[in-house]
Amino acid sequence: MKEKNISEEPIRHHSYDGIQEFDKNLPRWWLMTLYGTVVFAVAYWIYYQQTGIGLTQGEELELALATIEDAKAEALASADEVTDESLWAMSLNTVIVEAGKQVYTTTCAACHGPNLEGGIGVSLADAEWVHGGNPLDIRKTVYDGSLAKGMPAWGPVLGDERVDEVVAYVLSHHSAVN
């Protein structure tokens, strides 16, 4: 194999500040990348802009949101009904209890105290319940409130899941009676 002599390569005819450049072709990999990018851009433009086959970002978003809404509706339809047993089981789940503690601290602790000891509201740590001590009774009281006793309805504010978490947190301080 014969080595190329640098002086044999063509030099451009112009010079800038006395500097002359070699007249070399671009590397083949660089040209292939450029040509591939151009071909991809033209194909992309035809697919999305001219033919209308591809979905726009807005259409993709609407499709994804519709899929999420369908999944939520299906989950709600297949969700188990809340029972005393399910609320007791939730009270043993540390993740649910911790979430319930956070909701309790922000919404309930002002009246019932940070340790469920009572204050403006009744104590939730003892075994005496004004509106029934079954988990579903406690849930109903939290959800619907008791205007006669000054307890607001938290169901519309918190929603089912957070109400269940708060009830699980309160039940975690009691033992299940079977």
WOSULGI-V516414 format. One record per run of one state. SS is the DSSP state (alpha for helix, beta for strand, coil for the rest). FROM is the first residue (numbers start at 1). TO is the last residue. If there is no record, write none. Layout:
ss:SS from:FROM to:TO
ss:SS from:FROM to:TO
This chain:
ss:coil from:1 to:5
ss:alpha from:6 to:8
ss:coil from:9 to:10
ss:beta from:11 to:16
ss:coil from:17 to:18
ss:beta from:19 to:22
ss:coil from:23 to:27
ss:alpha from:28 to:50
ss:coil from:51 to:56
ss:alpha from:57 to:78
ss:coil from:79 to:83
ss:alpha from:84 to:91
ss:coil from:92 to:93
ss:alpha from:94 to:107
ss:coil from:108 to:108
ss:alpha from:109 to:112
ss:coil from:113 to:134
ss:alpha from:135 to:144
ss:coil from:145 to:145
ss:beta from:146 to:146
ss:alpha from:147 to:149
ss:coil from:150 to:150
ss:beta from:151 to:151
ss:coil from:152 to:154
ss:alpha from:155 to:158
ss:coil from:159 to:159
ss:alpha from:160 to:171
ss:coil from:172 to:178
